[in-house]
């Protein structure tokens, strides 16, 4: 299945369109714009000091990263990976939570990609919790998440 990538401005708000949802949408948009620009420093002001990231690697349960520095280290490696592309298939916000369905590519063929979903929570204008999940086997995965 092929999906055209969503732009960060195509983030949908479901449920109440209020200050919390708009703040979440703005933070998620700015975060993804930094990733798209391959700008490692672009997300620094968007991550809370107490952020927790539950990553996909190593399988099957992933790894847990606690604190701004630890979480940024993961995302900054992703942002520095030129020659890669992060396609958003669907992004929506409900209050302080965001759901991002994506495909990460390190080549043109579907076999050079993985699909997954991120569940993110925003509080006070910063990302405070992220849970990442991937679909399918990981044997062909590019090892940038370590």
VOGU-3710 file (C-alpha; in Angstrom, 3 decimals, decimal comma):
1> xxxxxxxxxx> 0,000/0,000/0,000  1,340/3,463/-0,883  0,342/6,644/0,904  1,250/10,180/0,045  2,983/11,874/2,925  0,963/14,326/4,956  2,438/17,725/5,595  2,611/18,860/9,210  -0,133/21,410/8,488  -2,539/18,531/7,753
11> xxxxxxxxxx> -2,833/17,520/11,392  -6,487/16,991/12,224  -8,048/17,858/15,564  -10,711/15,376/16,653  -12,985/16,207/19,527  -12,959/19,614/21,175  -11,061/22,316/19,306  -9,712/24,160/22,317  -6,474/25,641/23,597  -5,078/22,267/24,651
21> xxxxxxxxxx> -5,752/20,626/21,272  -4,376/23,620/19,381  -1,234/23,627/21,529  -0,748/19,893/20,930  -1,231/20,343/17,186  1,309/23,180/17,095  3,953/21,246/19,041  3,518/18,120/16,885  3,650/20,223/13,687  6,857/21,967/14,758
31> xxxxxxxxxx> 8,435/18,673/15,848  7,746/17,042/12,466  8,924/20,095/10,553  12,291/19,800/12,343  12,525/16,089/11,434  11,614/16,854/7,797  14,322/19,551/7,612  16,849/17,112/9,122  17,360/19,761/11,811  18,671/18,026/14,962
41> xxxxxxxxxx> 18,351/21,131/17,136  14,880/22,048/15,867  13,042/19,967/18,459  15,027/20,987/21,558  12,525/23,559/22,844  9,633/21,153/22,237  10,761/18,388/24,611  10,039/18,503/28,351  12,780/17,895/30,904  10,770/14,943/32,244
51> xxxxxxxxxx> 9,998/13,432/28,808  9,720/9,647/28,568  10,244/7,844/25,260  9,413/4,160/24,893  11,269/3,273/21,715  10,807/0,367/19,308  14,313/-1,036/19,556  15,405/-3,615/20,617  12,551/-5,963/19,831  10,281/-7,153/21,243
61> xxxxxxxxxx> 9,758/-4,603/24,027  11,906/-1,675/22,971  13,853/0,587/25,280  12,835/3,307/27,695  14,542/6,698/27,640  13,910/9,145/30,471  14,660/12,859/30,408  15,067/15,508/27,746  18,695/14,674/26,937  18,005/10,953/26,475
71> xxxxxxxxxx> 14,914/11,525/24,315  16,588/14,192/22,193  19,536/11,882/21,531  17,180/9,414/19,805  15,330/12,050/17,777  18,464/13,965/16,852  20,009/10,802/15,373  16,840/10,423/13,316  16,997/14,048/12,172  20,688/13,723/11,188
81> xxxxxxxxxx> 19,958/10,726/8,942  20,071/12,357/5,542  18,939/10,184/2,668  15,967/9,063/4,741  12,361/10,139/4,660  9,675/10,128/7,305  6,211/9,945/5,715  3,180/10,655/7,830  0,179/8,632/6,697  -2,257/9,975/9,276
91> xxxxxxxxxx> -1,900/12,463/12,117  -4,595/13,522/14,527  -4,854/15,210/17,896  -7,362/14,659/20,695  -6,757/17,087/23,527  -3,192/16,682/24,775  -2,562/13,499/22,759  -1,456/12,885/19,201  -1,517/9,766/17,053  0,956/9,622/14,176
101> xxxxxxxxxx> 0,816/6,749/11,677  3,995/6,767/9,586  6,400/5,083/7,183  10,151/5,581/7,597  12,178/5,097/4,391  15,903/4,679/3,774  15,419/3,808/0,097  12,743/3,836/-2,601  11,544/0,215/-2,368  8,946/-0,737/0,249
111> xxxxxxxxxx> 11,478/-3,309/1,496  13,664/-0,365/2,525  11,087/0,983/4,936  9,119/0,248/8,063  5,670/1,371/9,132  4,597/2,269/12,598  2,674/4,469/14,946  3,647/6,984/17,624  1,422/7,896/20,539  2,511/11,277/21,902
121> xxxxxxxxxx> 1,381/13,431/24,800  1,979/17,177/25,115  1,765/19,231/28,296  2,728/22,853/28,799  3,822/23,235/25,186  6,287/20,346/25,378  6,341/16,646/24,520  6,160/14,667/27,768  5,480/11,056/26,697  6,008/9,037/23,528
131> xxxxxxxxxx> 5,265/5,402/22,848  6,557/4,059/19,500  5,403/0,887/17,769  6,457/-0,715/14,476  4,665/-3,076/12,144  6,258/-6,245/10,818  9,636/-7,864/11,142  12,706/-5,842/11,986  15,478/-7,797/10,261  15,849/-5,218/7,448
141> xxxxxx> 15,546/-2,196/9,654  18,172/0,517/9,434  19,737/0,759/12,922  19,391/4,496/13,663  17,216/4,187/16,767  19,860/2,779/19,131
//
